[in-house]
Amino acid sequence: MNALRSKILSFLSYFLIAFTVLILVLHFVFGFQYVVILTNSMEPHINPGDLVITMPVNTSKLHPGDVILYRVTIGNSTFRITHRIIGVKTDADGRQYFVTKGDNRKFSDPWRVYPDQILGKVVLVIPKVGLIWPYIPLIVLGLFLLIIALIGYDIALLLLGEGPVRPKSMKADLLAIKRKRIKVYHHKR
């Protein structure tokens, strides 16, 4: 039983470590962004509560139909928006910009999206994971503490030299009585 539990704990801890390292490497080394969708502007393809993963992209490779994450400043606030590119145009200064629109909207966005505003292109949508995404650090911490506690328990058992207490069964008692009778019978001869 201890060997099985040890293997399960080992697998779980390696999985958690690998998952955490993967998330961190994708974010800090390769620039991936993780965004939870809050509105219904991209329904039915992307719904509120979905987790969207974006990767940095060369803006010259973007075309109409691509879904992008960009930032736009409205008043004193900056928003990150995930919408689809519906057109590529050039302004009076000769700068290229993108026209975007939510799939669930009738009209295009009223602002221009310039290449320096684009944070990335959507590469993966994970449905409903965004609902628990804010709690993932707490969940990982709880699992980590559980693993540490179980390892500590096993170490304490090893240091004390005591195995877990097992309840007695009737079968063990009967076997002991049988052995005594056999030994007693054997010694009387």
N, C-alpha and C positions, 0 to 999 in steps of 0.2 A: 504494500500500500504506500509506504514511504517513497519507494522508487517511482511509482506512478505519479504521486503528487510532486515529486521533485522534477520529473520530466515535464509535467504540465506547467509548473511554475517557471521552469527554465524557458519553455517555449513562449509562454505569455510575456515574460520579461524581455526576451529577445525581440518579440514582435513589437512590443511597446517602444523599445529603444529604436528599432529600425524605422517604425512609423514616424516617431518624433524627429529623428535625424533626416528622414526623407522630406518631411514638411519644411524643416528649417533650411535644408540645402536648396530645395526648390525656391523658397522665398528669398533667402539672402544671397545665394550664389547666382541663380538663374533669373531672379526677378519676378517669379510668379506671384500673383495677387489672389487672395481668397476673399470673396465678397458674398455676403448674404443678401439676397434680393428682398426688398421690403414692399414693393408695389406690384400692381398687376399690369404694368405697362407692356410687358413682353409675353403675356399669356397668348396662346396656350403652350408655347414652347418652353418658357421659363416662368415659373410661378412664384408667388411670395413664399419665403421659407426655403427656397432652393439655394444650394451653395454653388457659386459659379467660380471656376478656376480660370484665370487668364494668364497668358504668357506675353512677355514683351515681343513686339513685332516691328519690323521695318515698315514704316507707314507707306512707303512706295509700293508695297506688296498688298495693300488693302484694296478691296474692290467692293462695289455694291453687293449686298447680300451678307457680308461679314458682320458678325456681332462683336462690338467693341466695348471696352470700359474706358471712359474718359472722364475728365474732371471739368467742371464748368463753374464759374463764379457768378453768382446772382446776388447783387447787393453786397453785403458783407460776408456772405456765406459761400463756402465752396462745397459742391456736391460731386459725388462719384456716380455716374449714370451708366447703365448698360443698355444700349440700344443698337439697332441695326443700321448699317450704312445703306442709304437709298440713292445717294448720288455723290459725285465728286465734281466740284466746281472750282473756278478761279476767281478771286476778288479783283477789284480795280487796281490793286498794287501788284498783281501778278502772283499772289500767294495762293497755293492750293488749299482748299478746305473741304470738309465732308459735311454732307447733309444727312442727318440721322432721324430716325423715327422709331417709336415703340411699335411692336407688332399689333398691339391692342389699341392703338390710337388712330384716329382718322387723319390727323394732320401731322406734318413733319415738325421737328423741334424748331423753335423760333430763333435759335442761336446757331452760329457757325462753329464747327469743331475743327480747329487747326491741328496739324500733326504734333505740335509740342504739348497738346492737351491729352493726347491718347496715352493711356496707361498700359493697354494690352488688348489682345484679341481673345475672345472666349474660346477655350479648348475643351472644357468639360463642365457639364451641369450635373450636379448630384441632387436628386429630388429630396426635399424635406430634411436634409442634413443640416441646413441652416438653422433649424429650430433648436438643435442641441449644440451647434458650433460654439456659442459663447460659453458653454459649460464644459467644453472638452478639456481645457487646462485643469479644471477641478476634478474631472473624472480621471484623467491621467495621474494627477497627484494622489487621489484616493487609491487607485490601483497600485501605484508605486509604494505607498505606505503599507498597503495590505501585503504586498510581496515582501517588503522589509520585515514586517511583523512575523510572517510565516517562516522566513529564513531565520529570524531571531529565535523563534520557538524551537525550530529544529536544532539550532546550535546549542540552546539551553539543554535540550534533551541529551545531546551528545556529551556535553560537559558534565552533566549530572550522572550520566551512565544509566539512566533509568529509561525503560521503554514505556510506551503508553500503557495504561492500566486496561487490562482486558477482562471483561466479565467472565466468570466461570460458567462453564456449561455442564450439563448433566452427563454428557458423553465423556468428557474428560474425567469426571469423578468415577464413572462406571469402569473406565479403562484402568484407573489407578486401583480400584478395588479388585478387578480381575487379576492384575499383575500381583497384587499382594497374595491372593488366594493361590495363584500358580506357584509363587515363591514359597509360600507356607507349605503347600502340598509337596513341593519338590524337596524341601528341607526335611520333611518328616520321613522320607524314604530312607 
